[in-house]
Amino acid sequence: MFIKHLLISALISLILTGIFVLVFRRRGPWNSFLIFFVVVFLGAWAGGIWYPARGPAIGGVTWLPFFIVGLVLSLLLVAVIPPPEETTVELLKEGEKDTEARKKLVLGIYFWLMVLALAVMIVARYV
């Protein structure tokens, strides 16, 4: 089941990430396709294996919990950032540079803590 769960969550995450990045032009708070994919992938995998099996099955794996968790996580990630500002000139004051650096540090810490928590959830389910 491990490989089936991995593949179904990767497929669903790739589809959801593609939709949000290509159609809606949103990449989450990290503004990166790869990081958005990794978070959605791990979240869909962790949520899909812990959520009760409901819905239709593909190859013996019910895909609906993976999809629901991945969709909710994707929506939450893109909802936390404001829409991008369209400007041709970017003027940053010294105070704004410090704020941007702090924001990137906090998002980096948040990313690694979330990845660690999701990995622990995945490992705990299979052990």
Backbone as XML, in Angstrom:
<?xml version="1.0"?>
<chain id="A" units="angstrom">
  <residue number="1" name="MET">
    <atom name="N" x="0.813" y="-1.201" z="0.000"/>
    <atom name="CA" x="0.000" y="0.000" z="0.000"/>
    <atom name="C" x="0.857" y="1.266" z="0.000"/>
  </residue>
  <residue number="2" name="PHE">
    <atom name="N" x="2.064" y="1.178" z="0.544"/>
    <atom name="CA" x="2.941" y="2.346" z="0.626"/>
    <atom name="C" x="3.160" y="2.967" z="-0.755"/>
  </residue>
  <residue number="3" name="ILE">
    <atom name="N" x="3.523" y="2.145" z="-1.733"/>
    <atom name="CA" x="3.808" y="2.645" z="-3.074"/>
    <atom name="C" x="2.535" y="3.203" z="-3.719"/>
  </residue>
  <residue number="4" name="LYS">
    <atom name="N" x="1.414" y="2.521" z="-3.526"/>
    <atom name="CA" x="0.147" y="3.011" z="-4.099"/>
    <atom name="C" x="-0.239" y="4.354" z="-3.505"/>
  </residue>
  <residue number="5" name="HIS">
    <atom name="N" x="-0.090" y="4.493" z="-2.201"/>
    <atom name="CA" x="-0.394" y="5.763" z="-1.554"/>
    <atom name="C" x="0.539" y="6.860" z="-2.053"/>
  </residue>
  <residue number="6" name="LEU">
    <atom name="N" x="1.801" y="6.535" z="-2.177"/>
    <atom name="CA" x="2.783" y="7.505" z="-2.667"/>
    <atom name="C" x="2.434" y="7.961" z="-4.074"/>
  </residue>
  <residue number="7" name="LEU">
    <atom name="N" x="2.100" y="7.026" z="-4.941"/>
    <atom name="CA" x="1.798" y="7.377" z="-6.326"/>
    <atom name="C" x="0.498" y="8.171" z="-6.456"/>
  </residue>
  <residue number="8" name="ILE">
    <atom name="N" x="-0.535" y="7.786" z="-5.733"/>
    <atom name="CA" x="-1.806" y="8.496" z="-5.845"/>
    <atom name="C" x="-1.676" y="9.907" z="-5.282"/>
  </residue>
  <residue number="9" name="SER">
    <atom name="N" x="-0.937" y="10.066" z="-4.182"/>
    <atom name="CA" x="-0.766" y="11.415" z="-3.635"/>
    <atom name="C" x="0.135" y="12.259" z="-4.536"/>
  </residue>
  <residue number="10" name="ALA">
    <atom name="N" x="1.122" y="11.654" z="-5.182"/>
    <atom name="CA" x="1.970" y="12.404" z="-6.119"/>
    <atom name="C" x="1.163" y="12.858" z="-7.329"/>
  </residue>
  <residue number="11" name="LEU">
    <atom name="N" x="0.319" y="11.993" z="-7.853"/>
    <atom name="CA" x="-0.494" y="12.347" z="-9.013"/>
    <atom name="C" x="-1.487" y="13.459" z="-8.680"/>
  </residue>
  <residue number="12" name="ILE">
    <atom name="N" x="-2.173" y="13.314" z="-7.569"/>
    <atom name="CA" x="-3.144" y="14.330" z="-7.160"/>
    <atom name="C" x="-2.444" y="15.649" z="-6.870"/>
  </residue>
  <residue number="13" name="SER">
    <atom name="N" x="-1.305" y="15.598" z="-6.210"/>
    <atom name="CA" x="-0.564" y="16.828" z="-5.900"/>
    <atom name="C" x="-0.053" y="17.503" z="-7.158"/>
  </residue>
  <residue number="14" name="LEU">
    <atom name="N" x="0.388" y="16.730" z="-8.120"/>
    <atom name="CA" x="0.855" y="17.306" z="-9.376"/>
    <atom name="C" x="-0.292" y="18.001" z="-10.114"/>
  </residue>
  <residue number="15" name="ILE">
    <atom name="N" x="-1.452" y="17.364" z="-10.127"/>
    <atom name="CA" x="-2.624" y="17.971" z="-10.779"/>
    <atom name="C" x="-3.034" y="19.252" z="-10.060"/>
  </residue>
  <residue number="16" name="LEU">
    <atom name="N" x="-3.138" y="19.213" z="-8.728"/>
    <atom name="CA" x="-3.543" y="20.399" z="-7.974"/>
    <atom name="C" x="-2.513" y="21.521" z="-8.093"/>
  </residue>
  <residue number="17" name="THR">
    <atom name="N" x="-1.242" y="21.178" z="-8.003"/>
    <atom name="CA" x="-0.198" y="22.190" z="-8.130"/>
    <atom name="C" x="-0.215" y="22.798" z="-9.521"/>
  </residue>
  <residue number="18" name="GLY">
    <atom name="N" x="-0.397" y="21.975" z="-10.540"/>
    <atom name="CA" x="-0.474" y="22.489" z="-11.902"/>
    <atom name="C" x="-1.635" y="23.438" z="-12.084"/>
  </residue>
  <residue number="19" name="ILE">
    <atom name="N" x="-2.775" y="23.103" z="-11.524"/>
    <atom name="CA" x="-3.945" y="23.972" z="-11.637"/>
    <atom name="C" x="-3.689" y="25.310" z="-10.946"/>
  </residue>
  <residue number="20" name="PHE">
    <atom name="N" x="-3.179" y="25.274" z="-9.723"/>
    <atom name="CA" x="-2.978" y="26.519" z="-8.990"/>
    <atom name="C" x="-1.859" y="27.361" z="-9.587"/>
  </residue>
  <residue number="21" name="VAL">
    <atom name="N" x="-0.812" y="26.739" z="-10.092"/>
    <atom name="CA" x="0.307" y="27.506" z="-10.638"/>
    <atom name="C" x="0.022" y="27.990" z="-12.053"/>
  </residue>
  <residue number="22" name="LEU">
    <atom name="N" x="-0.491" y="27.125" z="-12.898"/>
    <atom name="CA" x="-0.684" y="27.505" z="-14.295"/>
    <atom name="C" x="-1.967" y="28.287" z="-14.540"/>
  </residue>
  <residue number="23" name="VAL">
    <atom name="N" x="-3.040" y="27.924" z="-13.875"/>
    <atom name="CA" x="-4.321" y="28.581" z="-14.123"/>
    <atom name="C" x="-4.491" y="29.830" z="-13.257"/>
  </residue>
  <residue number="24" name="PHE">
    <atom name="N" x="-4.265" y="29.686" z="-11.955"/>
    <atom name="CA" x="-4.499" y="30.795" z="-11.035"/>
    <atom name="C" x="-3.260" y="31.645" z="-10.779"/>
  </residue>
  <residue number="25" name="ARG">
    <atom name="N" x="-2.096" y="31.193" z="-11.240"/>
    <atom name="CA" x="-0.828" y="31.915" z="-11.075"/>
    <atom name="C" x="-0.500" y="32.170" z="-9.597"/>
  </residue>
  <residue number="26" name="ARG">
    <atom name="N" x="-0.766" y="31.168" z="-8.765"/>
    <atom name="CA" x="-0.478" y="31.268" z="-7.332"/>
    <atom name="C" x="0.445" y="30.139" z="-6.929"/>
  </residue>
  <residue number="27" name="ARG">
    <atom name="N" x="1.455" y="30.435" z="-6.124"/>
    <atom name="CA" x="2.427" y="29.429" z="-5.701"/>
    <atom name="C" x="2.529" y="29.305" z="-4.182"/>
  </residue>
  <residue number="28" name="GLY">
    <atom name="N" x="1.625" y="29.882" z="-3.477"/>
    <atom name="CA" x="1.672" y="29.807" z="-2.025"/>
    <atom name="C" x="2.609" y="30.836" z="-1.442"/>
  </residue>
  <residue number="29" name="PRO">
    <atom name="N" x="2.831" y="30.783" z="-0.148"/>
    <atom name="CA" x="3.642" y="31.808" z="0.515"/>
    <atom name="C" x="5.110" y="31.774" z="0.139"/>
  </residue>
  <residue number="30" name="TRP">
    <atom name="N" x="5.597" y="30.665" z="-0.417"/>
    <atom name="CA" x="7.017" y="30.556" z="-0.751"/>
    <atom name="C" x="7.304" y="30.986" z="-2.180"/>
  </residue>
  <residue number="31" name="ASN">
    <atom name="N" x="6.296" y="31.203" z="-2.975"/>
    <atom name="CA" x="6.425" y="31.644" z="-4.356"/>
    <atom name="C" x="7.322" y="30.717" z="-5.180"/>
  </residue>
  <residue number="32" name="SER">
    <atom name="N" x="7.190" y="29.415" z="-4.955"/>
    <atom name="CA" x="7.981" y="28.427" z="-5.672"/>
    <atom name="C" x="7.103" y="27.223" z="-6.024"/>
  </residue>
  <residue number="33" name="PHE">
    <atom name="N" x="7.190" y="26.800" z="-7.276"/>
    <atom name="CA" x="6.415" y="25.642" z="-7.722"/>
    <atom name="C" x="6.805" y="24.391" z="-6.948"/>
  </residue>
  <residue number="34" name="LEU">
    <atom name="N" x="8.104" y="24.153" z="-6.804"/>
    <atom name="CA" x="8.593" y="22.936" z="-6.164"/>
    <atom name="C" x="8.198" y="22.869" z="-4.691"/>
  </residue>
  <residue number="35" name="ILE">
    <atom name="N" x="8.358" y="23.958" z="-3.979"/>
    <atom name="CA" x="8.006" y="23.959" z="-2.557"/>
    <atom name="C" x="6.498" y="23.788" z="-2.378"/>
  </residue>
  <residue number="36" name="PHE">
    <atom name="N" x="5.723" y="24.448" z="-3.216"/>
    <atom name="CA" x="4.268" y="24.292" z="-3.161"/>
    <atom name="C" x="3.898" y="22.829" z="-3.409"/>
  </residue>
  <residue number="37" name="PHE">
    <atom name="N" x="4.531" y="22.198" z="-4.403"/>
    <atom name="CA" x="4.258" y="20.798" z="-4.700"/>
    <atom name="C" x="4.622" y="19.904" z="-3.513"/>
  </residue>
  <residue number="38" name="VAL">
    <atom name="N" x="5.790" y="20.112" z="-2.924"/>
    <atom name="CA" x="6.242" y="19.273" z="-1.805"/>
    <atom name="C" x="5.266" y="19.364" z="-0.634"/>
  </residue>
  <residue number="39" name="VAL">
    <atom name="N" x="4.828" y="20.560" z="-0.308"/>
    <atom name="CA" x="3.904" y="20.729" z="0.818"/>
    <atom name="C" x="2.557" y="20.074" z="0.517"/>
  </residue>
  <residue number="40" name="VAL">
    <atom name="N" x="2.047" y="20.283" z="-0.681"/>
    <atom name="CA" x="0.765" y="19.671" z="-1.042"/>
    <atom name="C" x="0.903" y="18.146" z="-1.106"/>
  </residue>
  <residue number="41" name="PHE">
    <atom name="N" x="2.000" y="17.661" z="-1.648"/>
    <atom name="CA" x="2.243" y="16.220" z="-1.751"/>
    <atom name="C" x="2.280" y="15.575" z="-0.368"/>
  </residue>
  <residue number="42" name="LEU">
    <atom name="N" x="3.108" y="16.104" z="0.520"/>
    <atom name="CA" x="3.197" y="15.519" z="1.864"/>
    <atom name="C" x="1.893" y="15.661" z="2.630"/>
  </residue>
  <residue number="43" name="GLY">
    <atom name="N" x="1.218" y="16.802" z="2.469"/>
    <atom name="CA" x="-0.067" y="16.991" z="3.148"/>
    <atom name="C" x="-1.140" y="16.047" z="2.633"/>
  </residue>
  <residue number="44" name="ALA">
    <atom name="N" x="-1.204" y="15.876" z="1.311"/>
    <atom name="CA" x="-2.192" y="14.956" z="0.732"/>
    <atom name="C" x="-1.897" y="13.521" z="1.146"/>
  </residue>
  <residue number="45" name="TRP">
    <atom name="N" x="-0.630" y="13.177" z="1.177"/>
    <atom name="CA" x="-0.245" y="11.815" z="1.565"/>
    <atom name="C" x="-0.584" y="11.570" z="3.028"/>
  </residue>
  <residue number="46" name="ALA">
    <atom name="N" x="-0.169" y="12.487" z="3.911"/>
    <atom name="CA" x="-0.431" y="12.308" z="5.348"/>
    <atom name="C" x="-1.930" y="12.318" z="5.631"/>
  </residue>
  <residue number="47" name="GLY">
    <atom name="N" x="-2.642" y="13.265" z="5.050"/>
    <atom name="CA" x="-4.080" y="13.333" z="5.293"/>
    <atom name="C" x="-4.832" y="12.177" z="4.672"/>
  </residue>
  <residue number="48" name="GLY">
    <atom name="N" x="-4.395" y="11.746" z="3.489"/>
    <atom name="CA" x="-5.068" y="10.648" z="2.802"/>
    <atom name="C" x="-4.958" y="9.320" z="3.521"/>
  </residue>
  <residue number="49" name="ILE">
    <atom name="N" x="-3.816" y="9.085" z="4.164"/>
    <atom name="CA" x="-3.666" y="7.800" z="4.858"/>
    <atom name="C" x="-4.307" y="7.807" z="6.241"/>
  </residue>
  <residue number="50" name="TRP">
    <atom name="N" x="-4.507" y="8.988" z="6.823"/>
    <atom name="CA" x="-5.138" y="9.051" z="8.132"/>
    <atom name="C" x="-6.647" y="9.260" z="8.050"/>
  </residue>
  <residue number="51" name="TYR">
    <atom name="N" x="-7.109" y="9.835" z="6.968"/>
    <atom name="CA" x="-8.540" y="10.069" z="6.776"/>
    <atom name="C" x="-9.221" y="8.732" z="6.494"/>
  </residue>
  <residue number="52" name="PRO">
    <atom name="N" x="-10.420" y="8.499" z="7.020"/>
    <atom name="CA" x="-11.102" y="7.224" z="6.750"/>
    <atom name="C" x="-11.342" y="7.019" z="5.248"/>
  </residue>
  <residue number="53" name="ALA">
    <atom name="N" x="-11.128" y="5.797" z="4.788"/>
    <atom name="CA" x="-11.268" y="5.467" z="3.367"/>
    <atom name="C" x="-12.732" y="5.581" z="2.937"/>
  </residue>
  <residue number="54" name="ARG">
    <atom name="N" x="-12.988" y="6.510" z="2.043"/>
    <atom name="CA" x="-14.314" y="6.724" z="1.483"/>
    <atom name="C" x="-14.171" y="6.989" z="-0.004"/>
  </residue>
  <residue number="55" name="GLY">
    <atom name="N" x="-15.206" y="6.691" z="-0.749"/>
    <atom name="CA" x="-15.226" y="7.032" z="-2.159"/>
    <atom name="C" x="-14.727" y="5.915" z="-3.058"/>
  </residue>
  <residue number="56" name="PRO">
    <atom name="N" x="-14.617" y="6.229" z="-4.346"/>
    <atom name="CA" x="-14.206" y="5.225" z="-5.324"/>
    <atom name="C" x="-12.727" y="4.851" z="-5.165"/>
  </residue>
  <residue number="57" name="ALA">
    <atom name="N" x="-12.403" y="3.652" z="-5.622"/>
    <atom name="CA" x="-11.036" y="3.151" z="-5.492"/>
    <atom name="C" x="-10.375" y="3.019" z="-6.860"/>
  </residue>
  <residue number="58" name="ILE">
    <atom name="N" x="-9.100" y="3.308" z="-6.891"/>
    <atom name="CA" x="-8.266" y="3.079" z="-8.078"/>
    <atom name="C" x="-7.140" y="2.154" z="-7.635"/>
  </residue>
  <residue number="59" name="GLY">
    <atom name="N" x="-7.124" y="0.963" z="-8.162"/>
    <atom name="CA" x="-6.084" y="0.008" z="-7.789"/>
    <atom name="C" x="-6.116" y="-0.374" z="-6.325"/>
  </residue>
  <residue number="60" name="GLY">
    <atom name="N" x="-7.264" y="-0.364" z="-5.727"/>
    <atom name="CA" x="-7.396" y="-0.737" z="-4.325"/>
    <atom name="C" x="-7.182" y="0.416" z="-3.359"/>
  </residue>
  <residue number="61" name="VAL">
    <atom name="N" x="-6.944" y="1.620" z="-3.863"/>
    <atom name="CA" x="-6.727" y="2.788" z="-3.008"/>
    <atom name="C" x="-7.846" y="3.790" z="-3.258"/>
  </residue>
  <residue number="62" name="THR">
    <atom name="N" x="-8.512" y="4.201" z="-2.187"/>
    <atom name="CA" x="-9.539" y="5.228" z="-2.333"/>
    <atom name="C" x="-8.843" y="6.587" z="-2.453"/>
  </residue>
  <residue number="63" name="TRP">
    <atom name="N" x="-9.071" y="7.272" z="-3.550"/>
    <atom name="CA" x="-8.338" y="8.497" z="-3.852"/>
    <atom name="C" x="-9.008" y="9.755" z="-3.322"/>
  </residue>
  <residue number="64" name="LEU">
    <atom name="N" x="-10.272" y="9.660" z="-2.949"/>
    <atom name="CA" x="-11.009" y="10.849" z="-2.514"/>
    <atom name="C" x="-10.410" y="11.520" z="-1.271"/>
  </residue>
  <residue number="65" name="PRO">
    <atom name="N" x="-9.999" y="10.784" z="-0.228"/>
    <atom name="CA" x="-9.381" y="11.466" z="0.920"/>
    <atom name="C" x="-8.095" y="12.210" z="0.542"/>
  </residue>
  <residue number="66" name="PHE">
    <atom name="N" x="-7.286" y="11.634" z="-0.337"/>
    <atom name="CA" x="-6.058" y="12.298" z="-0.774"/>
    <atom name="C" x="-6.399" y="13.597" z="-1.502"/>
  </residue>
  <residue number="67" name="PHE">
    <atom name="N" x="-7.418" y="13.540" z="-2.359"/>
    <atom name="CA" x="-7.815" y="14.718" z="-3.121"/>
    <atom name="C" x="-8.379" y="15.810" z="-2.217"/>
  </residue>
  <residue number="68" name="ILE">
    <atom name="N" x="-9.250" y="15.433" z="-1.297"/>
    <atom name="CA" x="-9.871" y="16.424" z="-0.407"/>
    <atom name="C" x="-8.824" y="17.124" z="0.447"/>
  </residue>
  <residue number="69" name="VAL">
    <atom name="N" x="-7.941" y="16.365" z="1.052"/>
    <atom name="CA" x="-6.909" y="16.962" z="1.901"/>
    <atom name="C" x="-5.964" y="17.822" z="1.063"/>
  </residue>
  <residue number="70" name="GLY">
    <atom name="N" x="-5.571" y="17.351" z="-0.112"/>
    <atom name="CA" x="-4.702" y="18.130" z="-0.976"/>
    <atom name="C" x="-5.352" y="19.423" z="-1.432"/>
  </residue>
  <residue number="71" name="LEU">
    <atom name="N" x="-6.632" y="19.375" z="-1.767"/>
    <atom name="CA" x="-7.349" y="20.565" z="-2.206"/>
    <atom name="C" x="-7.480" y="21.577" z="-1.078"/>
  </residue>
  <residue number="72" name="VAL">
    <atom name="N" x="-7.855" y="21.125" z="0.100"/>
    <atom name="CA" x="-7.997" y="22.029" z="1.240"/>
    <atom name="C" x="-6.648" y="22.658" z="1.588"/>
  </residue>
  <residue number="73" name="LEU">
    <atom name="N" x="-5.600" y="21.873" z="1.594"/>
    <atom name="CA" x="-4.269" y="22.399" z="1.899"/>
    <atom name="C" x="-3.826" y="23.409" z="0.838"/>
  </residue>
  <residue number="74" name="SER">
    <atom name="N" x="-4.084" y="23.123" z="-0.419"/>
    <atom name="CA" x="-3.732" y="24.057" z="-1.498"/>
    <atom name="C" x="-4.483" y="25.373" z="-1.340"/>
  </residue>
  <residue number="75" name="LEU">
    <atom name="N" x="-5.763" y="25.284" z="-1.059"/>
    <atom name="CA" x="-6.562" y="26.497" z="-0.868"/>
    <atom name="C" x="-6.074" y="27.309" z="0.323"/>
  </residue>
  <residue number="76" name="LEU">
    <atom name="N" x="-5.703" y="26.638" z="1.395"/>
    <atom name="CA" x="-5.181" y="27.349" z="2.559"/>
    <atom name="C" x="-3.849" y="28.026" z="2.246"/>
  </residue>
  <residue number="77" name="LEU">
    <atom name="N" x="-2.987" y="27.344" z="1.506"/>
    <atom name="CA" x="-1.685" y="27.925" z="1.182"/>
    <atom name="C" x="-1.808" y="29.161" z="0.299"/>
  </residue>
  <residue number="78" name="VAL">
    <atom name="N" x="-2.679" y="29.117" z="-0.691"/>
    <atom name="CA" x="-2.809" y="30.286" z="-1.560"/>
    <atom name="C" x="-3.629" y="31.388" z="-0.915"/>
  </residue>
  <residue number="79" name="ALA">
    <atom name="N" x="-4.391" y="31.075" z="0.116"/>
    <atom name="CA" x="-5.193" y="32.097" z="0.783"/>
    <atom name="C" x="-4.369" y="32.944" z="1.747"/>
  </residue>
  <residue number="80" name="VAL">
    <atom name="N" x="-3.208" y="32.473" z="2.164"/>
    <atom name="CA" x="-2.425" y="33.201" z="3.158"/>
    <atom name="C" x="-1.607" y="34.333" z="2.562"/>
  </residue>
  <residue number="81" name="ILE">
    <atom name="N" x="-1.515" y="34.407" z="1.251"/>
    <atom name="CA" x="-0.724" y="35.468" z="0.642"/>
    <atom name="C" x="-1.633" y="36.474" z="-0.049"/>
  </residue>
  <residue number="82" name="PRO">
    <atom name="N" x="-1.266" y="37.738" z="-0.008"/>
    <atom name="CA" x="-2.062" y="38.729" z="-0.725"/>
    <atom name="C" x="-1.810" y="38.616" z="-2.220"/>
  </residue>
  <residue number="83" name="PRO">
    <atom name="N" x="-2.706" y="39.134" z="-3.042"/>
    <atom name="CA" x="-2.468" y="39.088" z="-4.478"/>
    <atom name="C" x="-1.214" y="39.884" z="-4.838"/>
  </residue>
  <residue number="84" name="PRO">
    <atom name="N" x="-0.455" y="39.421" z="-5.839"/>
    <atom name="CA" x="0.769" y="40.131" z="-6.196"/>
    <atom name="C" x="0.467" y="41.526" z="-6.753"/>
  </residue>
  <residue number="85" name="GLU">
    <atom name="N" x="1.321" y="42.463" z="-6.408"/>
    <atom name="CA" x="1.153" y="43.823" z="-6.898"/>
    <atom name="C" x="1.831" y="43.948" z="-8.253"/>
  </residue>
  <residue number="86" name="GLU">
    <atom name="N" x="1.143" y="44.507" z="-9.191"/>
    <atom name="CA" x="1.681" y="44.733" z="-10.526"/>
    <atom name="C" x="2.365" y="46.090" z="-10.540"/>
  </residue>
  <residue number="87" name="THR">
    <atom name="N" x="3.674" y="46.107" z="-10.577"/>
    <atom name="CA" x="4.407" y="47.360" z="-10.617"/>
    <atom name="C" x="5.667" y="47.181" z="-11.447"/>
  </residue>
  <residue number="88" name="THR">
    <atom name="N" x="6.089" y="48.231" z="-12.076"/>
    <atom name="CA" x="7.299" y="48.156" z="-12.893"/>
    <atom name="C" x="8.522" y="48.618" z="-12.132"/>
  </residue>
  <residue number="89" name="VAL">
    <atom name="N" x="8.300" y="49.354" z="-11.071"/>
    <atom name="CA" x="9.416" y="49.860" z="-10.277"/>
    <atom name="C" x="9.246" y="49.355" z="-8.858"/>
  </residue>
  <residue number="90" name="GLU">
    <atom name="N" x="10.309" y="48.736" z="-8.353"/>
    <atom name="CA" x="10.258" y="48.274" z="-6.972"/>
    <atom name="C" x="11.204" y="49.121" z="-6.148"/>
  </residue>
  <residue number="91" name="LEU">
    <atom name="N" x="10.644" y="49.885" z="-5.247"/>
    <atom name="CA" x="11.438" y="50.715" z="-4.355"/>
    <atom name="C" x="11.287" y="50.169" z="-2.949"/>
  </residue>
  <residue number="92" name="LEU">
    <atom name="N" x="12.398" y="49.685" z="-2.400"/>
    <atom name="CA" x="12.374" y="49.154" z="-1.044"/>
    <atom name="C" x="13.204" y="50.041" z="-0.132"/>
  </residue>
  <residue number="93" name="LYS">
    <atom name="N" x="12.611" y="50.454" z="0.928"/>
    <atom name="CA" x="13.339" y="51.215" z="1.936"/>
    <atom name="C" x="14.129" y="50.247" z="2.796"/>
  </residue>
  <residue number="94" name="GLU">
    <atom name="N" x="15.036" y="50.760" z="3.581"/>
    <atom name="CA" x="15.858" y="49.894" z="4.443"/>
    <atom name="C" x="14.995" y="49.120" z="5.435"/>
  </residue>
  <residue number="95" name="GLY">
    <atom name="N" x="13.971" y="49.741" z="5.975"/>
    <atom name="CA" x="13.088" y="49.060" z="6.929"/>
    <atom name="C" x="12.306" y="47.944" z="6.275"/>
  </residue>
  <residue number="96" name="GLU">
    <atom name="N" x="11.916" y="48.120" z="5.028"/>
    <atom name="CA" x="11.159" y="47.094" z="4.316"/>
    <atom name="C" x="12.039" y="45.894" z="3.996"/>
  </residue>
  <residue number="97" name="LYS">
    <atom name="N" x="13.342" y="46.121" z="3.766"/>
    <atom name="CA" x="14.261" y="45.005" z="3.499"/>
    <atom name="C" x="14.385" y="44.113" z="4.723"/>
  </residue>
  <residue number="98" name="ASP">
    <atom name="N" x="14.443" y="44.732" z="5.906"/>
    <atom name="CA" x="14.512" y="43.950" z="7.139"/>
    <atom name="C" x="13.237" y="43.142" z="7.344"/>
  </residue>
  <residue number="99" name="THR">
    <atom name="N" x="12.098" y="43.732" z="7.041"/>
    <atom name="CA" x="10.819" y="43.037" z="7.176"/>
    <atom name="C" x="10.748" y="41.855" z="6.217"/>
  </residue>
  <residue number="100" name="GLU">
    <atom name="N" x="11.208" y="42.032" z="4.990"/>
    <atom name="CA" x="11.214" y="40.939" z="4.013"/>
    <atom name="C" x="12.138" y="39.815" z="4.461"/>
  </residue>
  <residue number="101" name="ALA">
    <atom name="N" x="13.289" y="40.142" z="5.021"/>
    <atom name="CA" x="14.233" y="39.117" z="5.482"/>
    <atom name="C" x="13.627" y="38.324" z="6.637"/>
  </residue>
  <residue number="102" name="ARG">
    <atom name="N" x="12.953" y="39.006" z="7.554"/>
    <atom name="CA" x="12.305" y="38.312" z="8.670"/>
    <atom name="C" x="11.187" y="37.408" z="8.180"/>
  </residue>
  <residue number="103" name="LYS">
    <atom name="N" x="10.430" y="37.910" z="7.220"/>
    <atom name="CA" x="9.325" y="37.121" z="6.667"/>
    <atom name="C" x="9.856" y="35.844" z="6.007"/>
  </residue>
  <residue number="104" name="LYS">
    <atom name="N" x="10.942" y="35.949" z="5.262"/>
    <atom name="CA" x="11.528" y="34.773" z="4.623"/>
    <atom name="C" x="12.069" y="33.792" z="5.651"/>
  </residue>
  <residue number="105" name="LEU">
    <atom name="N" x="12.651" y="34.298" z="6.731"/>
    <atom name="CA" x="13.157" y="33.433" z="7.786"/>
    <atom name="C" x="12.022" y="32.665" z="8.456"/>
  </residue>
  <residue number="106" name="VAL">
    <atom name="N" x="10.947" y="33.375" z="8.790"/>
    <atom name="CA" x="9.798" y="32.735" z="9.432"/>
    <atom name="C" x="9.171" y="31.701" z="8.506"/>
  </residue>
  <residue number="107" name="LEU">
    <atom name="N" x="9.018" y="32.037" z="7.219"/>
    <atom name="CA" x="8.447" y="31.081" z="6.271"/>
    <atom name="C" x="9.347" y="29.864" z="6.095"/>
  </residue>
  <residue number="108" name="GLY">
    <atom name="N" x="10.658" y="30.061" z="6.136"/>
    <atom name="CA" x="11.587" y="28.940" z="6.038"/>
    <atom name="C" x="11.469" y="28.006" z="7.228"/>
  </residue>
  <residue number="109" name="ILE">
    <atom name="N" x="11.397" y="28.589" z="8.416"/>
    <atom name="CA" x="11.235" y="27.778" z="9.622"/>
    <atom name="C" x="9.893" y="27.053" z="9.592"/>
  </residue>
  <residue number="110" name="TYR">
    <atom name="N" x="8.842" y="27.775" z="9.209"/>
    <atom name="CA" x="7.509" y="27.169" z="9.113"/>
    <atom name="C" x="7.506" y="26.012" z="8.121"/>
  </residue>
  <residue number="111" name="PHE">
    <atom name="N" x="8.166" y="26.186" z="6.973"/>
    <atom name="CA" x="8.229" y="25.139" z="5.958"/>
    <atom name="C" x="8.874" y="23.877" z="6.524"/>
  </residue>
  <residue number="112" name="TRP">
    <atom name="N" x="10.038" y="24.008" z="7.145"/>
    <atom name="CA" x="10.736" y="22.817" z="7.645"/>
    <atom name="C" x="9.996" y="22.156" z="8.801"/>
  </residue>
  <residue number="113" name="LEU">
    <atom name="N" x="9.353" y="22.943" z="9.656"/>
    <atom name="CA" x="8.558" y="22.341" z="10.732"/>
    <atom name="C" x="7.355" y="21.591" z="10.167"/>
  </residue>
  <residue number="114" name="MET">
    <atom name="N" x="6.725" y="22.157" z="9.143"/>
    <atom name="CA" x="5.580" y="21.493" z="8.528"/>
    <atom name="C" x="6.009" y="20.214" z="7.820"/>
  </residue>
  <residue number="115" name="VAL">
    <atom name="N" x="7.130" y="20.250" z="7.105"/>
    <atom name="CA" x="7.631" y="19.051" z="6.432"/>
    <atom name="C" x="7.963" y="17.978" z="7.463"/>
  </residue>
  <residue number="116" name="LEU">
    <atom name="N" x="8.593" y="18.351" z="8.541"/>
    <atom name="CA" x="8.930" y="17.390" z="9.592"/>
    <atom name="C" x="7.663" y="16.785" z="10.206"/>
  </residue>
  <residue number="117" name="ALA">
    <atom name="N" x="6.675" y="17.618" z="10.510"/>
    <atom name="CA" x="5.424" y="17.117" z="11.104"/>
    <atom name="C" x="4.699" y="16.179" z="10.148"/>
  </residue>
  <residue number="118" name="LEU">
    <atom name="N" x="4.634" y="16.530" z="8.874"/>
    <atom name="CA" x="3.967" y="15.666" z="7.901"/>
    <atom name="C" x="4.717" y="14.356" z="7.714"/>
  </residue>
  <residue number="119" name="ALA">
    <atom name="N" x="6.049" y="14.409" z="7.704"/>
    <atom name="CA" x="6.835" y="13.179" z="7.583"/>
    <atom name="C" x="6.622" y="12.269" z="8.789"/>
  </residue>
  <residue number="120" name="VAL">
    <atom name="N" x="6.550" y="12.848" z="9.966"/>
    <atom name="CA" x="6.285" y="12.052" z="11.178"/>
    <atom name="C" x="4.907" y="11.411" z="11.096"/>
  </residue>
  <residue number="121" name="MET">
    <atom name="N" x="3.918" y="12.148" z="10.609"/>
    <atom name="CA" x="2.571" y="11.589" z="10.460"/>
    <atom name="C" x="2.559" y="10.420" z="9.471"/>
  </residue>
  <residue number="122" name="ILE">
    <atom name="N" x="3.287" y="10.552" z="8.384"/>
    <atom name="CA" x="3.338" y="9.495" z="7.372"/>
    <atom name="C" x="4.025" y="8.260" z="7.938"/>
  </residue>
  <residue number="123" name="VAL">
    <atom name="N" x="5.171" y="8.446" z="8.567"/>
    <atom name="CA" x="5.917" y="7.311" z="9.119"/>
    <atom name="C" x="5.109" y="6.633" z="10.222"/>
  </residue>
  <residue number="124" name="ALA">
    <atom name="N" x="4.446" y="7.426" z="11.066"/>
    <atom name="CA" x="3.670" y="6.850" z="12.165"/>
    <atom name="C" x="2.525" y="5.973" z="11.658"/>
  </residue>
  <residue number="125" name="ARG">
    <atom name="N" x="1.969" y="6.296" z="10.526"/>
    <atom name="CA" x="0.856" y="5.503" z="9.986"/>
    <atom name="C" x="1.324" y="4.144" z="9.486"/>
  </residue>
  <residue number="126" name="TYR">
    <atom name="N" x="2.523" y="4.081" z="8.928"/>
    <atom name="CA" x="3.001" y="2.826" z="8.361"/>
    <atom name="C" x="3.746" y="1.957" z="9.382"/>
  </residue>
  <residue number="127" name="VAL">
    <atom name="N" x="4.100" y="2.524" z="10.516"/>
    <atom name="CA" x="4.836" y="1.750" z="11.534"/>
    <atom name="C" x="3.890" y="1.016" z="12.428"/>
  </residue>
</chain>
